[in-house]
Amino acid sequence: MPTATDNLRAEAAIQKIAGVSPWSDRVRSDIKLVAAHQSSVLITGPSGTGKDLIARAIHANGNRAGKPFIPVDCAVTTGTLFASHMFGHVKGSFTGASSSTLGCFRAAENGTIFLDEIGEMELELQAKLLRVLQQRVVVPVGSHQEIPVDVRVLAATNRDLTREVKEGRFREDLFYRLNVVAIRTMSLKDRPEDVPVLASRYLGELAARHGMPLCSLSVDALNVLQQYSWPGNVRELENVLERAVMFSSGDEIDPEAITGLMGGTDDRDAVSTVPLSEAENVDSLSQLALAANRGILSATSVSGVYRVEPTSGSASVSGKLAKGSLDTPVPNAGTATDQSSPLSELKAPWPTLANMERLHLERTLVEAMNNRSLAAKLLGIDRSVLRRKLQRHGLEDALDP
């Protein structure tokens, strides 16, 4: 008979599936229904959508809750190690077998075994697994004795196993053995109403478990999160929030603290800045073109340093750069400029401190992916100081998307 503590533990496991979307409500209800039986369950859906949490919640709410829950990563359980890892071995069965082992199935006796990433399992190994699931016995490596096992089997994959079966990469009989009950997870982009709940919970966990500052999201930051496509789903959301807390100087996370940390590629998530590592890999002409596009118009005597000079001829210079007509490299310090080169028109006096400061601010913003909080930390100044410097140099809105 379950105790009050057991009931609390079971409910806590279900509530880890956080959200207010119809999918969240439905999956929490399905977990309670499925947990009461012993049937195998196949959990499918994109990576980072909580398949592991669903499996643990099913176990915690079933009559095997007090017994072991053994997760197995099928993506790394391959080759000759599979049988030993899954079914155990006897002492002396192979070189290095100094003692006997139970294996995952016998370790999960009377409990639950969770076969994660089942779609990655090799065909030969699928046959061995199928035999165990059908006969409910295992044979340890180095032994001929069949040992009965009593385990509940849960499996998860981000692959479409129906297609895998059609294309011959997954055994049809194993698929039907696992797919007695099916639960499918949903991408975070398809349930944006869950983002505020998930974000609030994870920010609280960062403060409680990791000793990080307790931060909240501004309304604008929350809007940014809800409009993002989240290719990495909940796992990506957690990573973005953890980095945002690290780089935020206050208790409230604003859009600037998160937009540079999200790696989406669609129109809503595009970042207008170019990472410094990419700029370093292009040739000198491309570097000069990038500089011209940001309003850096003229070369200086210092190699790799350009002077900001908002003149009426900037558009024509940018046009020449874009067309590749400026084919002479930027001169190094002390090198005479070729008078026949178009770059001779761009020759400028030695850069001033104000020019150098602006250039350094621009490079820092590019390195920080336009994240003002991170840029302030890299420069060792307060965000308010950074903001005043950006305003003084006319950069406050220069790199905004």
C-alpha positions in Angstrom: 0.0 0.0 0.0 1.5 3.4 -1.0 2.4 5.7 1.8 1.8 9.5 1.9 5.4 10.0 1.0 5.1 7.7 -2.0 2.1 9.6 -3.2 3.9 12.9 -2.9 6.9 11.5 -4.7 4.7 10.2 -7.5 2.8 13.5 -7.9 6.1 15.4 -7.9 7.4 13.3 -10.8 4.3 14.1 -12.8 4.5 17.8 -12.0 8.0 17.9 -13.5 6.1 17.8 -16.8 5.5 21.5 -16.5 3.1 23.5 -18.6 -0.4 24.8 -19.2 -0.8 23.8 -22.8 -3.4 21.1 -23.8 -0.5 18.8 -24.6 0.9 19.2 -21.0 -2.5 18.5 -19.4 -3.1 15.5 -21.7 0.3 13.9 -21.1 0.1 14.2 -17.3 -3.3 12.5 -17.5 -2.0 9.8 -19.8 0.9 9.1 -17.4 -1.5 8.3 -14.6 -3.5 6.0 -16.8 -0.5 4.1 -18.3 1.3 3.8 -14.9 -1.4 1.6 -13.5 -0.7 -1.2 -16.0 2.4 -3.2 -16.9 2.3 -2.7 -20.7 5.4 -1.6 -22.6 5.4 2.1 -23.5 7.1 3.7 -26.5 7.7 7.5 -26.0 8.6 9.3 -29.2 9.3 12.9 -30.1 12.0 15.5 -30.8 15.2 15.6 -28.6 14.9 17.8 -25.5 11.2 17.5 -25.0 11.2 15.5 -21.8 10.9 11.8 -22.8 13.1 10.8 -19.9 10.9 12.8 -17.4 7.8 11.0 -18.8 9.5 7.6 -18.3 10.5 8.4 -14.8 7.0 9.7 -14.0 5.4 6.5 -15.3 7.7 4.4 -13.1 7.1 6.7 -10.0 3.3 6.4 -10.4 3.1 2.6 -10.9 3.2 -0.3 -8.5 6.9 -0.8 -9.2 7.8 2.7 -7.8 9.7 1.3 -4.9 11.9 -0.9 -7.1 14.8 0.0 -9.4 14.5 2.3 -12.4 17.4 1.5 -14.7 18.0 3.8 -17.7 20.0 2.4 -20.7 21.5 4.6 -23.4 21.1 2.4 -26.5 23.1 4.8 -28.6 26.3 3.8 -26.8 25.5 0.2 -25.8 26.8 -1.4 -29.0 28.8 -4.3 -30.4 30.3 -7.0 -28.2 29.7 -5.0 -25.0 25.9 -5.2 -25.5 25.2 -8.6 -24.1 27.4 -8.1 -21.1 26.0 -4.7 -20.3 22.4 -5.8 -20.8 22.3 -9.4 -19.6 25.4 -9.6 -17.4 28.3 -12.1 -17.5 29.9 -14.7 -15.3 33.3 -14.6 -13.8 36.0 -15.6 -16.2 33.8 -15.5 -19.3 36.2 -13.2 -21.1 39.5 -11.5 -20.4 39.1 -9.0 -17.6 35.9 -10.6 -16.3 37.2 -10.8 -12.7 33.7 -11.0 -11.2 30.2 -11.7 -12.2 27.8 -8.9 -13.1 24.0 -8.7 -13.1 23.5 -6.6 -16.3 20.8 -4.0 -16.7 17.8 -6.4 -17.0 18.6 -8.3 -13.8 19.5 -5.0 -12.0 16.0 -3.8 -12.8 14.3 -6.9 -11.4 10.7 -6.1 -10.3 11.3 -2.6 -11.4 11.5 -0.7 -14.8 14.1 -0.7 -17.5 14.2 2.4 -19.7 15.6 1.9 -23.2 16.5 5.4 -24.3 17.4 6.1 -27.9 16.1 2.7 -28.9 16.1 3.8 -32.6 19.9 3.9 -32.6 20.3 0.2 -31.8 22.0 -2.0 -34.4 19.9 -4.6 -36.1 21.8 -7.6 -34.7 21.4 -6.3 -31.2 17.7 -5.7 -31.8 17.3 -9.4 -32.4 18.9 -10.2 -29.0 16.7 -7.7 -27.2 13.6 -9.1 -28.9 14.3 -12.6 -27.6 14.5 -11.3 -24.0 11.3 -9.3 -24.3 9.4 -12.3 -25.8 10.7 -15.0 -23.4 11.4 -12.8 -20.4 14.7 -14.6 -19.7 18.3 -13.6 -20.0 21.4 -15.6 -20.5 24.6 -14.0 -19.0 27.7 -14.0 -21.2 29.7 -17.2 -20.4 26.7 -19.1 -19.1 24.1 -21.3 -20.7 21.5 -21.0 -17.9 18.4 -19.0 -18.6 17.5 -16.6 -15.8 13.9 -15.3 -15.6 13.5 -11.5 -15.3 10.4 -9.5 -14.3 10.8 -6.0 -15.6 8.6 -3.3 -17.1 10.0 -2.0 -20.4 9.8 1.7 -21.4 11.5 2.9 -24.6 12.1 6.3 -26.2 13.4 7.6 -29.5 13.5 10.8 -31.5 13.3 8.7 -34.8 10.2 7.8 -36.7 10.2 4.1 -36.1 7.4 3.5 -38.6 9.7 4.9 -41.3 12.7 3.1 -39.9 10.8 -0.2 -40.2 9.8 0.5 -43.8 13.5 1.3 -44.7 14.8 -1.8 -43.0 16.7 -0.2 -40.1 14.4 -1.4 -37.3 12.8 -4.8 -36.8 9.1 -4.8 -37.3 8.5 -7.4 -34.6 10.5 -5.4 -32.1 8.6 -2.3 -32.9 5.2 -3.9 -32.2 6.6 -5.5 -29.0 7.6 -2.0 -27.7 4.7 0.0 -29.2 1.9 -1.4 -27.0 1.2 2.1 -25.6 2.5 5.2 -27.4 3.1 8.6 -26.0 4.3 11.4 -28.2 6.0 14.6 -27.0 5.6 18.0 -28.6 8.1 20.6 -29.7 8.4 23.7 -27.5 7.7 25.9 -30.5 4.2 24.3 -30.9 3.3 25.1 -27.3 4.6 28.6 -26.6 2.2 29.0 -23.7 4.4 26.6 -21.7 7.5 28.8 -22.0 6.7 31.2 -19.1 6.0 28.2 -16.8 9.1 26.3 -17.8 11.3 29.5 -17.6 10.0 30.4 -14.1 10.5 27.0 -12.8 14.1 26.7 -14.2 15.1 30.1 -12.9 13.9 29.0 -9.5 15.9 25.8 -9.7 19.1 27.7 -10.7 18.8 29.8 -7.5 17.8 26.9 -5.2 20.2 24.1 -6.5 23.1 26.0 -8.0 23.3 29.1 -5.8 22.8 31.4 -8.7 21.0 34.8 -8.4 17.2 34.5 -8.4 16.3 36.4 -11.6 13.0 37.1 -13.3 12.2 37.8 -17.0 11.0 41.1 -18.2 7.8 41.2 -20.3 9.8 42.0 -23.4 12.3 39.1 -22.7 9.4 36.7 -22.2 7.9 37.8 -25.5 11.3 37.1 -27.2 11.3 33.6 -25.7 7.8 32.8 -26.8 8.5 33.9 -30.4 11.7 31.8 -30.7 11.5 28.5 -32.6 13.5 26.5 -30.0 15.2 23.9 -32.2 16.8 22.4 -29.1 13.4 22.5 -27.2 13.3 22.6 -23.4 17.0 21.6 -23.1 17.9 24.7 -25.2 15.6 26.9 -23.1 17.4 25.8 -19.9 20.8 26.5 -21.4 19.8 30.0 -22.6 18.4 30.9 -19.2 21.4 29.6 -17.3 23.7 31.7 -19.5 21.4 34.7 -19.2 21.5 34.6 -15.4 25.3 34.4 -15.6 25.6 37.4 -17.8 22.9 39.6 -16.3 24.0 42.4 -14.0 20.6 42.8 -12.3 17.7 40.7 -11.0 15.6 41.1 -14.2 16.6 39.5 -17.5 16.0 41.8 -20.4 15.9 40.9 -24.1 19.5 42.0 -24.6 20.6 39.3 -22.2 19.1 36.5 -24.2 18.9 37.4 -27.9 22.6 36.8 -28.5 22.4 33.4 -26.8 19.8 31.8 -29.0 21.0 30.0 -32.0 18.0 29.9 -34.3 18.3 30.5 -38.0 14.8 31.6 -39.0 13.8 35.2 -39.7 12.6 35.8 -36.2 15.8 34.6 -34.6 18.4 35.9 -37.0 21.2 37.9 -35.4 22.6 40.7 -37.5 26.1 40.6 -36.1 28.9 38.3 -37.5 30.8 36.3 -34.8 34.4 37.3 -34.6 35.6 33.8 -35.4 33.9 34.0 -38.8 35.4 37.5 -39.5 38.9 36.2 -38.7 38.5 33.5 -41.3 37.8 35.7 -44.2 40.4 37.4 -46.3 41.5 41.1 -45.9 39.1 42.3 -48.6 36.1 40.6 -46.9 37.2 42.1 -43.6 37.3 45.5 -45.2 33.8 44.9 -46.7 32.4 43.9 -43.4 34.0 47.0 -41.9 32.4 49.3 -44.6 29.0 47.8 -43.9 29.3 48.8 -40.3 30.3 52.3 -41.2 34.1 51.8 -40.9 35.3 53.6 -44.0 39.0 54.2 -44.0 42.2 52.3 -43.3 44.8 53.5 -40.8 48.5 53.1 -40.5 47.9 50.3 -38.0 47.4 46.9 -39.6 43.8 45.6 -39.2 42.6 48.9 -37.7 40.1 51.2 -39.6 39.0 54.7 -38.9 35.4 55.6 -38.6 34.7 58.5 -40.9 31.1 59.2 -41.8 31.6 61.0 -45.1 29.4 61.5 -48.0 31.6 59.1 -50.0 31.0 56.1 -47.8 28.3 54.6 -50.0 30.6 54.6 -53.0 33.4 53.1 -51.0 31.1 50.4 -49.7 30.0 49.7 -53.3 33.5 49.3 -54.5 34.2 46.9 -51.6 31.1 44.9 -52.3 32.1 44.6 -56.0 35.6 43.5 -55.1 37.2 46.4 -56.9 39.5 47.1 -53.9 41.9 44.3 -54.5 45.0 45.8 -52.7 45.5 44.6 -49.1 45.3 47.1 -46.3 48.8 48.6 -45.7 50.7 47.7 -42.5 52.3 50.4 -40.3 55.2 52.0 -42.0 54.4 50.7 -45.5 54.0 53.2 -48.2 50.6 53.2 -50.0 50.6 52.4 -53.7 49.3 55.7 -55.2 47.7 53.7 -58.1 45.6 51.7 -55.7 42.0 52.7 -54.9 43.0 52.4 -51.2 45.1 55.5 -51.6 41.9 57.4 -51.5 41.2 55.9 -48.0 44.5 56.8 -46.3 43.8 58.5 -43.0 45.8 60.0 -40.1 46.8 58.1 -37.1 43.7 57.0 -35.2 42.6 59.0 -32.1 41.8 57.4 -28.8 38.1 58.0 -29.5 38.5 56.1 -32.8 40.2 53.2 -31.0 37.6 53.1 -28.3 34.8 53.0 -30.8 36.5 50.2 -32.7 37.1 48.2 -29.5 33.5 48.6 -28.5 32.4 47.3 -31.9 34.7 44.3 -31.7 33.5 43.6 -28.2 29.8 43.7 -29.2 30.6 41.3 -32.1 32.4 39.0 -29.8 29.5 39.1 -27.3 27.0 38.5 -30.2 25.5 41.9 -29.4 24.7 40.9 -25.8 25.2 44.1 -23.9 25.5 42.4 -20.5 28.2 40.1 -21.7 30.0 43.0 -23.5 30.1 45.0 -20.2 31.6 42.0 -18.4 34.2 41.5 -21.1 35.1 45.2 -20.8 35.1 45.2 -17.0 32.6 48.0 -16.8 29.0 48.5 -15.6 26.2 48.2 -18.1 25.3 51.9 -17.5 28.8 52.9 -18.4 28.7 50.8 -21.5 25.4 52.4 -22.5 26.8 55.9 -22.2 29.8 55.0 -24.3 27.7 53.4 -27.0 25.5 56.6 -27.0 28.6 58.8 -27.2 29.9 56.9 -30.2 26.6 56.6 -31.9 26.5 52.8 -31.5 23.5 52.4 -29.3 21.4 51.1 -32.2 24.1 50.4 -34.7 24.1 46.6 -34.3 20.5 46.0 -33.3 18.7 43.5 -35.6 
